[in-house]
């Protein structure tokens, strides 16, 4: 494992200059870069890590120290740390980290994972507390995120009208429950409009009191491959239209009927 050691120290120049380069046969776990303004005036500093800026034109006041933390960032062989300041030798730098062989990275990662797994297995109550707190925050009334989403959805479907969607709101379900025609208790069925292929294009269902409950009409296209089926539902007076649903008829490539789907508006 080992601990962090000094990798490099010195003063920044006014142009980007190599501060540290990883040896060819090593990788480095970089812990931090400490910068200190040695003068009594503010200094502008910039740092690059493996060619990319990690700090650009930061103002370091007189006598101020600043730590650029790059905790456990692995830098591979031959990559560099570079830096510059506004004035030559005005800012000191100190770089610390660990030099490792490539195989050490895998070994150290495995060790850290084993330590974490052992601790987690020994403290199951931590998960229970965290989980319970998270679940409660999501489901509590009235501000839990899950509860709020569910409540919005529930309130929305309660207000849907029967003819505006293929969902059935609670009000429509209660009407459906109270109606003969919803439960197969229709007294009579009639067929009309027989075409030249012997298909009846209109079918009606009547309630026990003789009022019309539902009418189905085929239309569009040519017999026997009609394009649409329109179903009209009537109130208990047999005249007032409650809802109209149009179904598209779908055929396969050989002309066989395979399904019907509610037509999009």
Secondary structure as UniProt FT lines:
FT   STRAND          5..11
FT   STRAND          17..21
FT   TURN            24..25
FT   STRAND          27..37
FT   STRAND          43..49
FT   TURN            50..51
FT   STRAND          52..60
FT   TURN            62..63
FT   STRAND          65..75
FT   TURN            77..78
FT   STRAND          80..85
FT   TURN            88..89
FT   STRAND          91..100
FT   HELIX           102..122
FT   HELIX           124..139
FT   TURN            141..143
FT   HELIX           145..158
FT   TURN            162..163
FT   HELIX           170..178
FT   HELIX           180..183
FT   STRAND          188..194
FT   TURN            196..197
FT   STRAND          200..206
FT   TURN            208..209
FT   STRAND          212..222
FT   TURN            223..224
FT   STRAND          225..234
FT   TURN            236..237
FT   STRAND          241..251
FT   TURN            253..254
FT   STRAND          257..262
//
